[in-house]
Amino acid sequence: MAQIVFSSWGNKIVDNRKVDGEAQAASFKLPVTLDGERPLAAFMGWDGLIVFDPKVSVPAMAAEYMRRVQNLYCCGKCTPGKKGTKVLADLLDGVLSGTTAAADLDQVPQLAELMKNCKCTLCQSATVPVLHAVSHFRDDFLACLSGQTRPRDEVRFIHKYTAPCQDKCPAHIDIPAYIEAIKEYRFDESLEIIRDNMPLPAVCGRVCPHPCETACRRKNVDEPISIMVLKRSASDWEWKHHQPPPMQPKPRKNKKVAVVGAGPAGLTTAYYLALEGYPVTIYEALPEGYGGGMVAVGIPPYRMPRPILQRDIDIISALGVEIIYNTRVGTDISLPELKEKFDAVFLAPGAHRSKPMGVEGEDKGYKGFLRGGIDFLREAYMGKPTGMGKKVVVVGGGNTAIDCVRVALREGAEESVLLYRRSRKEMPADVWEVDGAEEEGVKFEFLVLPTRIIVDENEQVTGVECVRMELGEPDASGRRRPQPVKGSEFVVECDTVIPAIGQDADLSFIPEKMGIDITKWNTVVTRFLPLKDAAGKDLNDSMGNPLSRLLITDHEGVFAGGDAEIGPLTVVACVGNAHRAARVIQRWLEEGKAYLSDEEIMEDILTYLGVYDKNEPVPWLDSAHREHQAEIHGRERASYKNYTEVELGFKDSQAVREAERCLRCYRMAMAAV
């Protein structure tokens, strides 16, 4: 609970300016410092005003806030926004110079009401903190007008422009901007905007779990925008029209960077460093033709066609990035050798090791008990023998488990069954992937826990002994904890068992002598900013990691990112993490220190605060249904060796119609430090 001077955040007024006794508390998720050192004096944004330091000049902050909204971000496409922000900015500047009349302050509520008719929400939401400032700090404004007070020069203002969807995207792509470009048939410009933060648009246009859509304000009206498929539309437009990518790297620099792993994180860091002119060499353990890491060997071709993936990789290589395949760091070349040859090293080995299932018999080497889902998928995609029989059981509830049961059918399984210890509702797998598996003929056994592998006299798997489960109280993940039902044991007959309950990075290539710490979750430890709330509690992200991480290890010049740093997550999470790593590496190479920019810290703070409000009332609109991409239906799509892409994307006309549904929900926040 933050102890503050004043807060109107969320229209909940807490005013401690004249409180002699115990101050009122306000509840919101903000740190007390920007970076662990510089205290926050005040915060202003789309949902109100927060003041920590009584000496901060609220009139000066309001004037600067509206000035930046008007000068930097007002699109000028509607009269209320273009004129309203200008009038407000001039009025507030006049307060500071003493040229505004006191009666003019009464225009602020009228202007705020008028600007509710703006084309988008930037200018609308920008009036909220200004109106709160004028309403609750009127005496301060009058004191400025009369010349009794002057703003302090030592306060610095830092702002961040965002949107609910953009904030929720781990790569922080400017989603409203690229959708607006599609709406105007500017597919090339849309793709250019995407590539500012995402070098694998074809990949994330197909396999991203699109957390951005969970924070789309359009769903407060009807359905969220199909943000992921619109990204695919922009990407597909380029190769379908045979357009060469426009990116050109800066002149070559003399400092070199090595990257361990050609997965999404490694490719992303290489891309952004190469654009800045740095020679980058990626060392990849897989053979040539399998660049992309887990995307190449962990996501089925019917979801991510290999030629499309290879095109994204070829574009990165064309910038001057060298990828050395069939080279495992720790075996073919050591990490200390890389550190000796290169000025900086980025560790992004991915998470290619399957977690053990923890059942009796899994370590006996039985025929038909496969090492893990990741290994099974990799061998299937590389054309190697998988060891799979005709009756396949997969254990797990995530996307990898779903991929395994669907691939098993395409590899010739007569029966493919998924066992999961919770209910369908609690499955972490994407709903549409589960639906796809069901359509293809996969069988599901929910609330089931395997306990023992059953084999015959030849040690061939013949079944799995299981116990029924029931759901109890929620655990740390928020899902209800499964508990075994006594006396409910039964057997699922099969000749193949594939555990797919999770994966880890193999970090054995990191020598202990380098002083790089590894967590108990088998991730690389990197430095972070010590952000705390008013109660002294550390601020962590949704995965429990420190909120603002520098991505540099305790060994100078060695950085880490992707699954090996944040834990096994998603392609887009790895991309966002690695893009930041590229910027930090560049600063370290050029300035000799690793740090985050104020804008990056603000980005983290806003994500922690939360930009999307599911309860926000959105003005009435005509409902417009969400466009759905064409898809191949029927069980035949899962026939033997049929890896043809299942989802086919939008037609251009569909993409434009879907883009027209976007509400362009920009917001701006500003902190006084």
C-alpha positions in Angstrom: 0.0 0.0 0.0 1.6 3.2 -1.1 1.5 6.2 1.2 1.0 9.2 -1.0 0.2 12.9 -0.9 -2.7 12.8 -3.4 -4.2 10.3 -5.8 -7.1 10.4 -8.2 -6.1 7.1 -9.9 -9.1 5.2 -11.1 -11.3 8.1 -9.9 -10.6 7.1 -6.3 -9.7 10.3 -4.4 -7.1 10.0 -1.7 -6.0 13.4 -0.3 -3.4 13.5 2.4 -2.4 17.2 1.9 -4.0 18.4 5.1 -4.0 15.2 7.2 -2.3 15.5 10.5 -2.7 12.0 11.8 -2.4 8.7 9.9 -2.5 9.2 6.2 -4.9 7.4 3.9 -3.5 4.7 1.8 -4.0 4.2 -1.9 -3.7 0.9 -3.7 -2.0 0.9 -7.1 1.0 -0.9 -8.5 3.8 1.6 -8.8 7.4 1.5 -7.5 8.6 4.3 -5.2 11.6 5.0 -7.5 12.1 5.0 -11.2 15.3 2.9 -11.2 15.9 1.9 -7.6 17.6 5.3 -7.0 15.6 8.3 -8.3 12.4 8.8 -6.3 9.1 9.2 -8.2 7.8 12.7 -7.3 4.5 12.3 -9.2 2.8 10.2 -11.9 0.2 11.3 -14.5 -1.6 9.2 -17.0 -4.9 8.1 -18.6 -6.5 7.2 -15.3 -5.6 10.1 -13.1 -2.9 11.8 -11.1 -0.6 10.5 -8.3 1.6 12.8 -6.2 4.3 11.5 -3.9 6.3 14.7 -3.3 4.3 17.7 -1.9 6.9 20.0 -3.5 6.2 18.9 -7.1 4.5 21.6 -9.3 1.3 20.0 -10.5 0.6 22.9 -12.9 4.0 22.5 -14.5 3.6 18.8 -14.8 0.1 19.2 -16.4 1.4 21.7 -18.8 4.3 19.5 -19.9 2.0 16.5 -20.1 -0.4 18.2 -22.5 2.4 19.8 -24.5 4.0 16.4 -25.2 0.6 14.8 -26.1 -0.1 17.7 -28.5 3.4 18.0 -30.1 4.5 14.4 -30.2 1.5 12.1 -30.5 -1.7 13.9 -31.6 -2.4 12.5 -35.1 -4.4 15.6 -36.2 -7.0 13.4 -38.0 -9.9 14.8 -36.1 -10.8 18.4 -35.1 -11.6 17.8 -31.4 -8.2 16.2 -30.9 -6.2 18.6 -33.1 -7.8 21.7 -31.8 -8.6 20.6 -28.3 -5.1 19.5 -27.3 -3.7 22.8 -28.8 -6.1 24.9 -26.8 -5.4 22.9 -23.6 -1.7 23.1 -24.1 -1.7 26.8 -24.7 -4.0 27.4 -21.7 -1.7 25.5 -19.4 1.4 27.2 -20.8 -0.3 30.4 -20.1 -0.7 29.4 -16.4 3.0 29.1 -16.1 3.7 32.4 -17.9 0.9 34.2 -16.1 -0.9 35.1 -19.3 -4.0 32.9 -18.7 -6.9 34.4 -16.8 -8.2 32.6 -13.7 -11.6 32.3 -15.3 -10.0 30.4 -18.2 -9.4 27.4 -15.9 -13.2 26.9 -16.0 -12.8 26.0 -19.7 -10.9 22.8 -18.9 -14.0 20.7 -17.9 -15.8 22.0 -21.1 -12.8 21.0 -23.3 -12.6 17.6 -21.6 -16.2 17.0 -22.5 -15.8 18.2 -26.0 -12.7 15.9 -26.5 -14.8 12.8 -25.7 -15.7 13.1 -29.4 -12.1 12.5 -30.6 -11.4 9.9 -33.2 -9.3 7.8 -30.9 -8.6 7.6 -27.2 -5.2 9.3 -26.8 -6.6 12.8 -26.6 -9.7 11.7 -24.7 -7.7 10.0 -22.0 -5.1 12.8 -21.9 -7.8 15.2 -20.5 -8.4 13.0 -17.5 -5.2 13.8 -15.4 -5.3 17.5 -16.6 -9.0 17.8 -15.4 -8.1 16.1 -12.1 -5.1 18.4 -11.7 -7.1 21.6 -12.3 -10.0 20.4 -10.1 -8.0 19.3 -7.1 -5.0 21.6 -7.3 -6.8 24.9 -8.3 -5.0 26.9 -5.6 -1.6 25.8 -7.1 -2.7 26.9 -10.6 -3.9 30.3 -9.2 -0.6 30.7 -7.3 1.3 30.1 -10.6 -1.0 32.7 -12.4 -0.2 35.3 -9.8 3.5 34.6 -9.8 3.6 33.4 -6.2 5.2 30.1 -7.1 7.6 28.9 -9.8 8.2 25.3 -10.9 11.3 23.6 -9.6 13.9 23.1 -12.3 15.3 19.9 -10.7 12.3 17.8 -11.6 12.6 15.8 -14.8 9.7 14.5 -16.8 9.8 11.0 -18.4 6.9 9.9 -20.6 5.8 6.7 -22.3 3.3 6.3 -25.2 1.5 3.0 -25.2 -1.8 1.2 -25.7 -3.4 -1.7 -23.8 -2.6 -4.2 -26.5 0.9 -2.8 -27.1 1.6 -3.0 -23.3 0.5 -6.6 -23.1 2.6 -7.6 -26.1 6.0 -8.9 -24.7 7.7 -7.3 -27.8 5.8 -4.0 -27.3 4.9 -3.7 -31.0 3.1 -0.5 -31.9 -0.1 -2.5 -32.7 -2.5 0.3 -33.4 -0.1 1.9 -35.8 0.5 -1.3 -37.9 -3.3 -2.0 -37.9 -4.0 1.6 -39.0 -1.6 1.1 -41.9 -3.4 -2.1 -43.0 -6.7 -0.3 -42.8 -5.3 2.2 -45.4 -3.9 -0.7 -47.6 -0.3 0.3 -46.6 0.8 -3.3 -46.0 4.5 -2.4 -46.6 4.4 0.4 -44.0 2.6 -1.9 -41.6 5.3 -4.5 -41.9 8.0 -1.8 -41.3 6.3 -0.8 -38.0 6.2 -4.5 -36.9 9.8 -5.0 -37.7 10.7 -2.1 -35.4 10.2 -4.6 -32.5 9.7 -8.0 -34.2 12.1 -9.4 -36.8 10.1 -12.7 -37.2 6.7 -11.4 -38.4 5.8 -14.5 -40.4 6.5 -16.6 -37.3 4.6 -14.5 -34.8 1.8 -14.0 -37.4 1.2 -17.7 -37.1 2.2 -19.2 -33.8 2.0 -16.3 -31.3 -0.5 -17.0 -28.4 -1.4 -13.3 -28.9 -1.6 -12.1 -25.3 -2.2 -8.6 -26.8 -5.8 -9.8 -27.7 -6.6 -10.3 -24.0 -6.0 -6.6 -23.5 -7.9 -5.4 -26.6 -10.6 -2.7 -25.6 -12.6 -3.9 -28.6 -13.6 -7.0 -26.6 -15.3 -4.6 -24.2 -17.7 -4.0 -27.1 -17.9 -7.3 -28.9 -14.7 -9.4 -29.8 -11.0 -8.5 -29.8 -9.2 -7.5 -33.0 -7.5 -10.5 -34.7 -4.1 -8.9 -34.0 -1.9 -11.9 -34.7 -3.5 -12.7 -38.1 -3.2 -9.0 -39.2 0.6 -9.3 -38.5 0.7 -12.3 -40.8 -1.3 -10.3 -43.4 1.4 -7.7 -43.5 4.2 -10.3 -43.6 2.6 -12.4 -46.3 2.0 -9.3 -48.4 5.7 -8.8 -48.9 6.6 -12.2 -50.1 3.4 -12.7 -52.1 4.2 -9.5 -54.0 7.9 -10.4 -54.4 9.0 -7.2 -52.5 12.6 -7.1 -51.2 12.8 -6.3 -47.5 13.9 -2.6 -47.2 16.2 -2.8 -44.1 19.8 -1.7 -44.6 22.4 -2.1 -41.9 24.5 0.9 -40.7 28.2 1.0 -41.7 30.2 -2.0 -40.3 31.6 -1.5 -36.8 34.8 -3.2 -35.5 33.4 -4.9 -32.4 32.1 -8.4 -32.8 29.3 -10.3 -31.0 28.8 -14.1 -30.7 25.3 -15.6 -30.1 24.7 -19.1 -28.7 21.6 -20.5 -30.4 19.7 -19.6 -33.6 16.3 -19.6 -32.0 13.9 -16.7 -31.8 16.0 -14.9 -29.0 19.3 -15.5 -30.8 18.0 -14.4 -34.2 16.3 -11.3 -32.7 19.5 -10.0 -30.9 21.5 -10.7 -34.1 19.0 -8.8 -36.2 19.0 -5.6 -34.2 22.8 -5.6 -33.6 23.4 -6.2 -37.3 21.2 -3.3 -38.2 23.4 -1.2 -36.0 26.4 -2.4 -38.0 27.8 -5.0 -35.6 29.2 -8.3 -37.1 27.3 -11.1 -35.4 28.1 -14.8 -35.6 25.5 -17.3 -34.3 26.6 -20.8 -33.2 23.8 -23.4 -33.7 23.9 -27.1 -32.6 21.3 -28.2 -35.2 22.2 -28.9 -38.8 21.8 -26.3 -41.6 18.2 -26.0 -42.6 17.0 -26.1 -39.0 17.6 -22.5 -38.0 14.9 -21.1 -35.8 15.5 -23.2 -32.7 12.3 -24.5 -31.1 10.3 -22.9 -34.0 12.1 -25.2 -36.4 12.0 -28.4 -34.4 9.3 -27.8 -31.8 6.4 -26.3 -33.8 4.8 -28.5 -36.5 5.0 -27.4 -40.1 1.2 -27.4 -40.4 1.4 -24.4 -38.0 4.7 -22.9 -39.2 5.6 -23.9 -42.8 9.4 -24.3 -43.0 9.9 -22.2 -46.2 8.2 -19.2 -44.5 10.4 -19.6 -41.4 13.5 -19.9 -43.6 12.6 -16.7 -45.3 12.6 -14.8 -42.0 16.0 -16.3 -41.2 17.4 -15.6 -44.7 16.4 -11.9 -44.3 18.4 -11.8 -41.0 21.4 -13.5 -42.7 21.3 -11.0 -45.5 22.1 -8.2 -43.0 25.5 -9.8 -42.5 24.7 -12.3 -39.7 26.7 -15.5 -40.0 25.1 -18.7 -38.7 27.5 -21.6 -38.1 25.4 -24.8 -37.9 26.4 -28.2 -36.5 28.4 -26.5 -33.8 27.5 -27.1 -30.2 29.0 -24.6 -27.7 30.6 -26.6 -24.9 31.6 -29.4 -27.2 32.8 -28.1 -30.5 33.8 -24.7 -29.1 33.9 -23.6 -25.5 32.2 -20.5 -24.0 35.6 -19.1 -22.8 36.9 -19.4 -26.3 33.9 -17.4 -27.6 34.6 -14.8 -24.9 38.2 -14.6 -26.1 37.3 -14.2 -29.8 34.4 -11.8 -29.5 33.7 -8.5 -27.7 30.4 -9.7 -26.3 28.5 -13.0 -26.1 24.8 -13.5 -25.9 23.5 -16.8 -24.5 20.2 -18.0 -26.0 20.4 -21.8 -26.2 16.6 -22.3 -25.9 14.9 -25.0 -23.9 15.5 -28.2 -25.8 15.6 -30.7 -22.8 12.4 -32.4 -21.7 11.5 -32.5 -18.0 11.1 -36.0 -16.4 7.6 -37.2 -15.8 8.2 -38.6 -12.3 6.5 -42.0 -12.7 7.6 -45.5 -11.9 9.6 -47.1 -14.7 10.4 -44.0 -16.8 14.1 -44.4 -16.2 14.3 -48.1 -17.1 14.9 -47.6 -20.8 11.7 -49.4 -21.8 10.9 -49.8 -25.5 8.1 -47.3 -26.4 8.8 -44.9 -23.6 10.2 -41.9 -25.5 12.6 -39.3 -23.9 10.2 -36.4 -24.2 7.8 -34.4 -26.3 10.5 -32.0 -27.5 12.7 -34.9 -28.6 9.8 -36.6 -30.4 8.9 -33.5 -32.3 12.5 -32.7 -33.3 13.1 -36.3 -34.6 9.8 -36.3 -36.5 10.5 -32.9 -38.2 14.1 -34.0 -39.1 12.9 -37.2 -40.7 14.6 -39.5 -38.0 13.0 -42.6 -36.5 10.9 -41.5 -33.6 10.4 -44.9 -31.9 6.6 -44.4 -32.0 4.2 -47.3 -32.3 0.5 -47.3 -33.3 -1.2 -46.5 -29.9 0.3 -43.4 -28.6 -0.2 -41.7 -25.2 1.0 -38.2 -24.6 1.2 -36.8 -21.0 0.8 -33.1 -20.5 -1.5 -30.1 -21.1 0.6 -27.5 -22.8 1.0 -26.6 -26.5 3.9 -29.1 -26.8 1.7 -31.9 -25.6 -1.0 -30.9 -28.1 1.6 -30.7 -30.9 2.7 -34.2 -30.0 -0.7 -35.8 -30.2 -1.4 -34.1 -33.5 2.0 -35.0 -35.0 1.6 -38.6 -33.8 -1.5 -38.9 -36.1 0.5 -37.5 -39.0 3.3 -40.0 -38.3 1.0 -42.9 -38.6 -0.5 -43.5 -35.1 -3.8 -45.3 -35.2 -4.8 -43.9 -31.9 -3.5 -40.7 -30.2 -4.5 -40.0 -26.6 -3.7 -37.1 -24.3 -3.6 -37.6 -20.5 -3.9 -34.4 -18.4 -4.2 -34.2 -14.6 -6.5 -31.3 -14.6 -9.7 -30.5 -16.5 -9.9 -29.0 -20.0 -10.6 -25.6 -18.6 -7.2 -25.6 -16.7 -5.1 -26.6 -19.7 -2.3 -24.1 -20.4 -2.5 -25.0 -24.1 -4.2 -22.5 -26.4 -7.9 -23.2 -26.8 -7.8 -23.2 -30.6 -4.9 -25.8 -30.6 -7.0 -28.1 -28.3 -10.0 -27.6 -30.6 -7.8 -28.4 -33.6 -6.5 -31.6 -32.0 -10.1 -32.7 -31.2 -11.2 -32.1 -34.8 -8.3 -34.2 -36.1 -9.4 -37.2 -33.9 -7.2 -36.9 -30.8 -8.8 -38.5 -27.7 -8.6 -36.8 -24.3 -8.5 -38.2 -20.8 -8.9 -35.3 -18.3 -8.3 -35.5 -14.5 -6.0 -38.4 -15.0 -2.5 -38.9 -13.5 -0.1 -41.6 -14.8 1.6 -43.4 -11.9 3.4 -46.4 -13.5 4.6 -47.6 -16.9 3.4 -51.2 -17.7 5.6 -53.4 -19.9 5.6 -57.0 -21.2 8.3 -59.7 -20.8 10.3 -58.0 -23.5 10.2 -54.6 -21.7 7.9 -53.2 -24.4 5.4 -50.7 -23.2 1.9 -52.1 -23.1 0.1 -49.4 -21.1 0.1 -46.8 -18.4 -1.4 -47.2 -15.0 -3.3 -44.1 -14.0 -5.4 -42.7 -11.1 -8.4 -40.4 -11.4 -8.0 -36.9 -10.0 -10.4 -34.3 -8.5 -9.8 -30.6 -8.2 -9.2 -29.0 -4.8 -8.2 -25.5 -3.8 -6.2 -23.2 -6.1 -2.4 -23.5 -6.1 0.2 -20.8 -6.7 -0.6 -20.7 -10.4 -4.2 -19.9 -9.6 -5.5 -23.2 -11.0 -7.3 -25.7 -8.7 -4.9 -28.3 -7.3 -5.5 -31.9 -8.6 -5.8 -34.6 -5.9 -5.9 -38.3 -6.4 -9.2 -40.2 -5.9 -8.6 -43.3 -3.8 -9.4 -46.6 -5.4 -9.8 -45.1 -8.9 -6.8 -46.8 -10.6 -7.2 -47.9 -14.2 -5.0 -48.7 -17.2 -4.7 -47.0 -20.6 -3.4 -49.5 -23.2 -0.7 -48.2 -25.5 2.6 -49.1 -27.0 4.1 -45.6 -26.8 4.3 -43.0 -24.0 5.6 -39.5 -24.7 6.1 -37.2 -21.6 5.4 -33.6 -22.5 5.1 -31.9 -19.1 7.7 -29.2 -19.6 11.2 -28.4 -20.8 14.5 -26.9 -19.6 17.5 -25.3 -21.1 20.7 -27.3 -21.2 23.2 -25.0 -19.5 26.0 -27.5 -19.0 28.1 -25.6 -21.5 28.6 -22.8 -19.0 31.8 -23.5 -16.9 31.5 -22.9 -13.2 34.7 -21.0 -13.2 33.1 -18.1 -15.2 31.0 -17.2 -12.2 27.7 -17.2 -14.1 25.0 -18.2 -11.6 22.1 -20.6 -12.5 18.8 -20.6 -10.6 17.1 -23.6 -9.2 14.7 -23.3 -12.2 17.7 -23.8 -14.5 17.8 -20.3 -15.9 20.7 -17.9 -16.1 20.9 -15.2 -13.5 21.2 -11.7 -14.8 21.4 -8.3 -13.0 18.3 -6.3 -12.4 17.1 -2.9 -11.1 16.1 -3.1 -7.4 12.6 -1.7 -7.8 10.4 -1.8 -4.7 7.0 -0.6 -3.6 6.3 1.6 -0.6 6.2 -1.5 1.7 9.7 -2.4 0.5 8.6 -5.4 -1.5 10.5 -6.3 -4.6 8.6 -5.8 -7.9 8.4 -8.9 -10.1 6.8 -9.7 -13.4 4.0 -12.2 -13.9 6.5 -15.0 -14.0 8.1 -14.0 -10.7 11.3 -12.7 -12.3 12.6 -9.2 -11.2 10.7 -6.6 -13.1 13.5 -4.7 -14.9 16.4 -7.0 -15.9 19.6 -5.8 -17.5 20.3 -9.2 -19.2 24.0 -9.1 -18.4 25.4 -11.9 -16.3 28.0 -11.5 -13.5 30.7 -12.2 -16.1 31.3 -8.9 -17.9 30.5 -9.0 -21.6 28.3 -12.2 -21.3 24.6 -11.6 -21.7 21.7 -14.0 -21.6 18.1 -14.0 -22.9 15.2 -16.1 -24.2 14.1 -19.3 -22.6 17.5 -19.7 -20.8 16.9 -16.4 -19.0 13.2 -16.0 -18.5 12.3 -19.7 -18.5 10.4 -21.6 -21.2 7.8 -19.3 -22.5 6.7 -18.2 -26.0 8.3 -17.0 -29.2 7.1 -13.4 -28.6 8.4 -13.3 -25.0 11.8 -14.4 -26.3 11.7 -11.8 -29.0 10.8 -9.0 -26.6 13.5 -10.1 -24.1 16.1 -10.4 -26.8 15.4 -7.0 -28.5 16.1 -5.4 -25.2 19.2 -7.4 -24.8 20.4 -6.1 -28.2 20.0 -2.5 -27.0 21.8 -3.3 -23.7 24.6 -5.0 -25.5 25.0 -2.0 -27.9 25.3 0.4 -24.9 27.8 -1.9 -23.2 29.9 -2.0 -26.4 29.7 1.7 -27.0 29.7 3.1 -23.5 31.2 0.4 -21.4 28.2 -0.1 -19.2 24.9 -2.0 -19.3 21.8 -0.1 -18.4 18.2 0.4 -19.3 16.9 3.6 -20.8 14.3 5.6 -18.9 11.7 4.7 -21.6 12.5 1.0 -21.1 12.0 1.3 -17.3 8.8 3.2 -17.9 7.7 0.4 -20.2 8.2 -2.1 -17.4 6.5 0.1 -14.8 3.4 0.5 -17.0 3.2 -3.3 -17.6 3.4 -3.8 -13.8 0.7 -1.0 -13.3 -1.5 -2.5 -16.0 -2.8 -0.4 -18.9 -6.0 -2.4 -19.9 -9.1 -2.2 -17.7 -11.6 -5.0 -18.4 -14.3 -3.0 -16.6 -13.7 0.2 -18.5 -17.0 1.3 -20.2 -16.3 1.8 -23.9 -18.7 4.2 -25.8 -21.4 2.5 -27.7 -20.4 1.3 -31.2 -22.1 -0.7 -33.9 -21.0 -4.3 -33.4 -18.8 -5.6 -36.1 -18.0 -9.3 -36.1 -14.4 -10.5 -35.9 -13.0 -11.8 -39.2 -11.8 -15.4 -39.2 -9.1 -16.8 -41.4 -9.7 -19.6 -43.8 -8.8 -23.0 -42.5 -8.6 -26.6 -43.8 -11.1 -28.7 -41.9 -11.7 -32.4 -41.5 -9.7 -35.3 -40.1 -8.0 -35.9 -43.5 -5.7 -32.9 -42.7 -4.0 -35.1 -40.1 -3.5 -38.0 -42.5 -0.1 -39.7 -42.8 2.7 -37.2 -43.5 0.3 -34.4 -44.3 2.0 -31.3 -42.8 0.2 -28.9 -45.1 -0.5 -25.6 -43.3 -4.0 -25.7 -41.7 -4.7 -22.0 -41.2 -4.5 -19.9 -44.4 -4.6 -16.3 -43.3 -6.8 -13.4 -44.4 -7.5 -12.2 -47.9 -6.4 -8.5 -48.2 -10.0 -7.3 -48.2 -10.6 -9.3 -44.9 -7.6 -7.8 -43.3 -8.8 -4.3 -44.1 -12.2 -5.0 -42.7 -10.7 -6.4 -39.5 -8.3 -3.5 -39.2 -11.3 -1.1 -39.4 -12.6 -2.5 -36.1 -9.6 -1.2 -34.2 -10.4 1.6 -31.7 -6.8 3.0 -31.7 -6.6 3.0 -27.9 -3.4 5.0 -27.2 -2.5 6.4 -23.8 0.4 8.4 -22.5 1.9 8.3 -19.0 4.4 10.7 -17.5 6.5 10.5 -14.4 8.2 13.4 -12.5 11.5 12.3 -11.2 
